Structures are given as C-alpha cells and as structure tokens.
C-alpha cells in the first residue's frame, strides 16, 4: 500500500512537471523564433518482488513473484527544432532563417564574461551607440564582405551612421556590405536554452556555415502548435486527476487496513 | 504547481502589454505623422528539473549503475549523459520600439503644411533663450510673427541665406518650398531663394524619446546629422503609418494568446485544488 502511494505520487509529480513545460510553450506562443519543448517520461526501472512463501523440503525458501515498476519519472525535455512560419515585416533589420541554422550574438556579462550565444530571433535594431543589436542589447555578429568578395573576420557591427538596407550579401550600410554570421551544429542535442531567446552550446566552438538560408525583411514565428498544446494541457490535467483518485482510493484502503482489520465489534 | 501558474501569469502580463501598444496605435490611426509602436517577447531563464523532489532518469540510472557496479561493469552505460532536464519560466515583454516606416503623404491644400517623403525629421525649438530642441515629422505649421511655428508655438529650423533672420517675414501664402527643402519667397511675380528647411536624421533606431504632441527629444549621447535622402512636399502632410488591418490581426492574435494563458491559469488552479482535496 505504501509502495503504491509513492508510485502514484511519482505520477503526480511527473504530470505537474509536464504541465510546466506545456504552459511555458503556451506562454511563448507569440515569441519570435521560439521552439517548443516537450517533457519525456518513462517508467522506473523494475524492481524484483519476492517473498518467502515457497516451501521446499519443509523449509521456506525465496519465492520470486515477478517484477514491478515503481512509477514514472522524467526522462528529460526535448526541444522541437521544426521551423516556424516566416512572416514578412518589411523592415530591413528583421531577419529569419529558413531551415536549419542559428544567428550568433555576443553578450558581455559581468558574471560570465564575453560569450557567444545562438538564436533564431532575428528582430534586430541599431541601438543608441550605433551597434546592431537584438532586443536584449547583445551585439549581432557579422562579417564584412570586401568588394572582391572576400569576407573578413566575424565581429559586431559598430559605429553605424547610415540606415541599414538589404544588400547583395545580406546587410548594406552606407557602402559596406555585411553577411550575418550563421552556424549550423550537426548535433542539436547539445543546444541548451539559456533564456532571452538564446541557446548556449556545450562543446567546441561552432564554425560559420554559409549554407544557412537567411531571409531579410522577415521574422520567424513561434513553432508552437496551439491545438497540440491545449490538448496536451487537458490530457495532463486528467492524468493528474486520475493519479489523484488513485491516491484517494489508496488512502481509503489504508484506512480500512489500519482501523478495521481485526477489530471486533 | 507554482511554476504552471507563473508561466501562464507571465504570458498574460506580456500579452497585456502588447494589447496596450496595439490600442495606442489604433487610437492614433489618424494622428499626423504618428509612428506606431511594437512590442516583442523573449523567454525567461530555464531551470534544471534534475533536482531534489523530482524523479528523473538521471537519478534512476545512477542508482542502477551503482547497484550494477559490483556484478556487471560492461553494461554500465549511463545513457542519460546528453539528456537535458529544463523547464522554462514564461515570457517577458521587451521595451516598446518605434516603427519608423513611411506613412502616406496626403495633400491638404494648406500652403504652410509640409510632408516628408523619406528619411529625416524637422527640428523645432521652444521659445526662450535656451529653449528645448525637439524633432518631429509633423509638418502642420502656421505662421506667427513672420515665422513658421508648429501648434505649440515652437519655431521651425530654417537656415536663411546671408544669416539675416529679421529680413524674411513669411506669410501663409508668400513662400514656396521645393523638394530639396529650399525656400523661395514670392516678390512681385518673382521667386527668390531665401533659405532652406533643415532636416536631420540618425542611424540608430533608439535615438528618439517621445515627448508627446508628435515631438521627439534626442536621447543623450546619440549623434544627429543632416539628412540627405528625402523629398519635401508642400501643401501635404504625412499620415500615420498605422495599418488598420495589421493592428486588428495583431489584436486578434494577442487576445487569443491572452485567452490561452488564462486557460493555463485555470488549469493550474484546478490541479492545485485536486492536490488540496486529496484528503478532506
């Protein structure tokens, strides 16, 4: 009885964690470049049940009853990197990636230092100091393209004094051409969400990949499917309710076992 | 349970801010030279689920590995190495940004109205010795004491050739402004160039802070320079750049997102109620 209480509680906790992820997806239904998450669950490893009810030669020996799983547990969260819909906005500083790939932004943090993060959110603008930044103020990394087609090293675009326009390589500011730095990691499993629409990559420094398709004057919408998430929310809530009912039934059974078994009335 | 509630609450609060921006845009649908505001969202910090109180496969594998260590080291594969256990904390709305795209320039027939097609802002100065300087796209000027002023009485910045400001007196009919901003004075069937309307621009999208009355003040530390990519049309005004269709669509989307998040809150409430009623 006690063991089954813990089994049900593990179900309750897992469903609650699942609901966290679903409501986070719902909250981000309008966020540019957001990729939905889903929580995976799996069963506990089986435990061997045994008692000493078997009699062999007059002695009680171990009697294996079989295996029992002790509930469900959280098997990680996975991010769905399917592309969201691309919407034209008509602003030269809005970018969207079609297919695989990420933009690179550099963040200067007093705690973690200067680090490069990756993002699908292409809603950029020129800040008061003249640097091309994203909504959080992180500098966008790009490479300057010389007249003969050679590209320079990647760095933030600073000291902007002219309007940003669409160019043959991506961005054209005044008479300079720039191409946004884009990366495409082979294994997306190592990308971790960092908040502020950013991803951090645990592993080797990613190299620039020119095959990433960048569209200017557009933004990528969130890839969260409303219908899926609402259905998930209802399913999870009803699973939660079922587990709760099991706990209540166990409570009643325990109550009977404790109070009424063996009572003489 | 709290996180479910907070995620949805943050979603509702953020969508509310966007609704505020949309309703302000719609209210200013007919304001001269109004530039609409945009709100964007970003997700918040992600927390690790692999912590005390949550059953995760990482912990389960550790226990299994420890139990198996003595008898079977070959099958000791920790297959949870690359697994990520994260949950988000909702969203927050970013600062409102101005969309400075061009509005329609429509004819009004009033000679003192000026409309800008392209990139640039008029400069107006408040009266007084150290009057504040503002920038605006609103070209609805009137003539006051021979000067062109806006509806607050702030003087439009015009450079007069020869630097002699006292000599040129504008009336509502006696001057013409051409595409480049050159001002011509009509005298006895003859037009003479007397000056130039100055237009200013900046590369930054964060340069201006709205001061109300269609005026913008320059943020500290931002450089402003003379504009070059523009055409001025006389007897015309720039219309607001708010597109009703876009705003209505955005409003529908935002309202539905708001509604979805409120469903998240009521679900969290129900779930919590179930837990509270586990034992009456």
Contacts between the chains, C-beta under 8 A, distances in Angstrom:
chain1	res1	chain2	res2	distance
A	10	B	55	5.0
A	12	B	275	7.5
A	13	B	53	7.3
A	13	B	54	6.1
A	13	B	55	6.4
A	14	B	55	6.8
A	16	B	1	6.2
A	16	B	4	7.1
A	16	B	271	7.0
A	17	B	49	6.0
A	17	B	54	6.2
A	17	B	87	6.7
A	19	B	4	4.9
A	19	B	267	7.1
A	19	B	268	7.4
A	19	B	271	6.8
A	20	B	3	4.7
A	20	B	4	5.6
A	20	B	7	6.7
A	20	B	87	4.7
A	20	B	88	7.8
A	21	B	87	5.6
A	21	B	88	7.4
A	22	B	264	7.8
A	23	B	3	7.9
A	23	B	4	5.0
A	23	B	7	4.1
A	23	B	8	5.0
A	23	B	11	7.7
A	23	B	90	7.9
A	23	B	261	7.8
A	23	B	264	4.3
A	23	B	267	7.7
A	23	B	268	7.2
A	24	B	7	4.8
A	24	B	43	7.6
A	24	B	87	6.5
A	24	B	88	3.6
A	24	B	89	7.3
A	24	B	90	6.3
A	26	B	7	7.6
A	26	B	8	6.9
A	26	B	11	6.4
A	26	B	260	5.2
A	26	B	261	6.1
A	26	B	263	7.9
A	26	B	264	5.3
A	27	B	7	5.0
A	27	B	8	6.2
A	27	B	10	5.9
A	27	B	11	3.1
A	27	B	14	7.5
A	27	B	88	7.8
A	27	B	90	4.7
A	27	B	91	5.0
A	27	B	261	5.9
A	27	B	264	7.3
A	28	B	11	7.6
A	28	B	41	7.2
A	28	B	43	5.4
A	28	B	88	7.3
A	28	B	90	8.0
A	28	B	91	5.5
A	29	B	11	7.8
A	29	B	257	5.1
A	29	B	260	6.4
A	30	B	15	7.0
A	30	B	18	7.5
A	30	B	41	6.0
A	30	B	253	6.7
A	30	B	254	7.0
A	30	B	257	5.1
A	31	B	40	7.8
A	31	B	41	4.3
A	31	B	42	6.5
A	31	B	43	6.0
A	31	B	91	5.9
A	32	B	40	6.1
A	32	B	41	7.4
A	34	B	43	6.4
A	37	B	86	7.3
A	37	B	87	7.7
A	37	B	88	7.0
A	39	B	87	7.8
A	42	B	57	6.2
A	44	B	55	7.3
A	44	B	60	6.1
A	45	B	60	5.8
A	45	B	63	8.0
A	45	B	64	5.5
A	71	B	55	6.8
A	72	B	55	7.5
A	73	B	55	3.8
A	73	B	56	5.8
A	73	B	57	5.6
A	73	B	59	7.8
A	73	B	60	5.7
A	74	B	49	5.9
A	74	B	54	6.0
A	74	B	55	6.4
A	74	B	56	4.6
A	74	B	57	6.8
A	74	B	85	6.4
A	75	B	56	7.5
A	75	B	57	4.4
A	75	B	83	7.0
A	76	B	56	7.7
A	76	B	57	6.8
A	76	B	80	7.3
A	76	B	83	3.6
A	76	B	84	5.7
A	76	B	85	5.5
A	77	B	49	7.1
A	77	B	84	5.9
A	77	B	85	6.2
A	77	B	86	5.2
A	77	B	87	6.7
A	78	B	84	7.6
A	79	B	84	7.9
A	90	B	101	6.8
A	91	B	99	7.2
A	91	B	101	7.2
A	93	B	205	7.3
A	121	B	42	7.3
A	123	B	40	5.4
A	125	B	97	6.3
A	125	B	205	4.1
A	125	B	206	6.9
A	126	B	203	5.7
A	126	B	204	4.7
A	126	B	205	5.0
A	126	B	206	7.2
A	127	B	204	6.2
A	127	B	205	7.5
A	127	B	206	5.1
A	128	B	204	5.4
A	128	B	206	4.6
A	128	B	207	6.4
A	128	B	219	5.4
A	128	B	221	6.2
A	128	B	222	5.0
A	129	B	204	7.7
A	129	B	221	7.4
A	130	B	203	6.2
A	130	B	204	6.0
A	130	B	223	7.9
A	135	B	40	5.5
A	135	B	42	6.1
A	135	B	94	4.4
A	135	B	95	7.8
A	136	B	42	6.7
A	136	B	94	7.6
A	160	B	203	4.8
A	160	B	204	7.3
A	161	B	203	4.9
A	161	B	223	7.3
A	161	B	225	7.4
A	162	B	203	5.6
A	163	B	119	6.4
A	163	B	203	6.1
A	163	B	229	7.8
A	164	B	203	7.8
A	173	B	203	7.9
A	189	B	82	5.2
A	189	B	84	7.6
A	190	B	82	6.9
A	192	B	46	7.5
A	192	B	84	5.9
A	192	B	86	6.9
A	193	B	43	7.3
A	193	B	46	4.7
A	193	B	86	6.1
A	193	B	88	7.1
A	194	B	45	7.6
A	194	B	46	6.9
A	195	B	42	7.7
A	195	B	43	6.0
A	195	B	44	5.3
A	195	B	45	3.9
A	195	B	46	5.9
A	195	B	88	8.0
A	195	B	89	7.7
A	196	B	42	4.9
A	196	B	43	7.1
A	196	B	44	7.6
A	197	B	42	4.8
A	197	B	43	6.0
A	226	B	256	7.9
A	226	B	260	6.7
A	229	B	260	7.9
A	230	B	260	7.0
A	230	B	263	7.1
A	233	B	263	7.2
A	233	B	264	6.8
A	233	B	267	5.7
A	234	B	267	7.9
A	237	B	267	5.4
A	237	B	270	6.5
A	237	B	271	6.0
A	240	B	271	5.5
A	240	B	274	6.6
A	241	B	274	5.9
A	244	B	274	4.6
A	244	B	275	7.0
A	244	B	278	6.2
A	247	B	278	5.7
A	248	B	278	6.4
A	248	B	279	7.6
A	251	B	278	7.5
A	251	B	279	6.1
